[in-house]
Amino acid sequence: MQKIQMLNLERQYASLREEIDRAIENVLEKQHFILGPEVAALESEVANYCQVGHAVGVASGTDALLLAMKAAGVGPGDEVIVPAFTFVATADTVSLLGATPVFADIDPVTYTMDVKGLEALVGPATKAIIAVHLYGQAADIFAIAKFARAHNLAFIGDTAQALGAKYAGDAVCSFGDFGCLSFFPSKNLGAYGDGGMIVTKSAEQAAYLRMARAHGSAKKYKSEFLGWNSRLDEIQAAILRVKLPHLNRWNEQRRERAALYHQVLRDIDEVILPETVEGRTHVFHQYTIRVPNRDAVQNELRQLGVETAVHYPIPLHLQPMYEHLGYKKGRLPEAERAAGEVLSLPIYPHLLPEEIHYVGEALKQVMAKPEMRTKVILAQVS
Ligand SMILES: *Cc1c(COP(=O)(O)O)cnc(C)c1O
């Protein structure tokens, strides 16, 4: 029996080993580890890649969100609109600043924020909105930007899963007041540890963020405001500089693999495949399908040697840590339904076509069992 891993990063490393080893050695020889030439160079390369003027390296995607919101003035008593279906960092950073996340439901096709419900969520305390470009496809950016402008809200893009994705021809990370990137190892552009970056068109905000990541200081040992210690380090930056020139090709390879999945899976009844909306370029950070009896399907696939993942099993408004906010089951039905049905299949640039065929055959075999097909998927209706 074959074993198909959800992600295999050894293959990518093998393809770039010499360059990456040399880049790391170069930093070791210089012994400059924090805020040196590699970070500065990567910041300018990423700013360029994102079609914005400025980029500020920080310790993680989570810190990118936290500091971007801080720069936008989010603080105690404020509210920030976030989708209910995303990685927890999109919301816990709001809470860490003393503000309250207000959860929006999602569009069942793109799994991103449903703009139809936004007006009902805005109130006098609303300060910002975070659009998450989930799985590698842009949210409905123009509509969200228009809503943000109309209500004078900061617009923050959580681009952790969508670096390289496009919307109406422009880089997804270029939209909004801030774009927040993550270099977590499994992301489309992954470091060998934690890392993140904030991109912005505002020189003033970039200057603020450079201070915020260094205890509020521009000058050593003089703190102008309450900041934090959140830096991308030189070794990670050096690794990312080797990888960045390959990102567009890797994203293209992800799209090719998604297209092959589509071809292999499209005839399986009761499996809903991911859709790319016209005008958006998907970078397939995840290839996420919907299936009835998801947990059983995942288990059966595991028996056949196929690893899968669930992104994400609990919508944020129903997380135990947000019980005090008083959301009840049924309040955000599309987020809840997605949490029960989504299943991410292995996808990465070095995944082999025969491995995709193997996954397809395994899924066919599993879905052919009558007990796997009994539950109707309601999302199909809407
Ligand atoms: C990965 C991720 C983050 C957090 O990034 P880290 O670098 O892991 O802190 C935030 N939002 C989304 C949607 C993510 O996928």
The ligand as an SDF file (V2000), in Angstrom:
LIG
                    3D

 15 15  0  0  0  0  0  0  0  0999 V2000
   -1.0370   30.3740    9.2660 C   0  0  0  0  0  0  0  0  0  0  0  0
   -2.1250   31.3540    9.4270 C   0  0  0  0  0  0  0  0  0  0  0  0
   -2.0310   32.4220   10.3470 C   0  0  0  0  0  0  0  0  0  0  0  0
   -0.9550   32.5240   11.3840 C   0  0  0  0  0  0  0  0  0  0  0  0
    0.3350   32.4790   10.9310 O   0  0  0  0  0  0  0  0  0  0  0  0
    1.5120   31.9580   11.8920 P   0  0  0  0  0  0  0  0  0  0  0  0
    2.7300   32.3190   11.1180 O   0  0  0  0  0  0  0  0  0  0  0  0
    1.3230   30.5030   12.0720 O   0  0  0  0  0  0  0  0  0  0  0  0
    1.4160   32.7150   13.1770 O   0  0  0  0  0  0  0  0  0  0  0  0
   -3.0570   33.3490   10.3760 C   0  0  0  0  0  0  0  0  0  0  0  0
   -4.1190   33.2430    9.5690 N   0  0  0  0  0  0  0  0  0  0  0  0
   -4.2520   32.2380    8.6940 C   0  0  0  0  0  0  0  0  0  0  0  0
   -5.4600   32.1940    7.8110 C   0  0  0  0  0  0  0  0  0  0  0  0
   -3.2700   31.2600    8.6020 C   0  0  0  0  0  0  0  0  0  0  0  0
   -3.4250   30.2470    7.7430 O   0  0  0  0  0  0  0  0  0  0  0  0
  1  2  1  0
  2  3  1  0
  2 14  2  0
  3  4  1  0
  3 10  2  0
  4  5  1  0
  5  6  1  0
  6  7  2  0
  6  8  1  0
  6  9  1  0
 10 11  1  0
 11 12  2  0
 12 13  1  0
 12 14  1  0
 14 15  1  0
M  END
$$$$
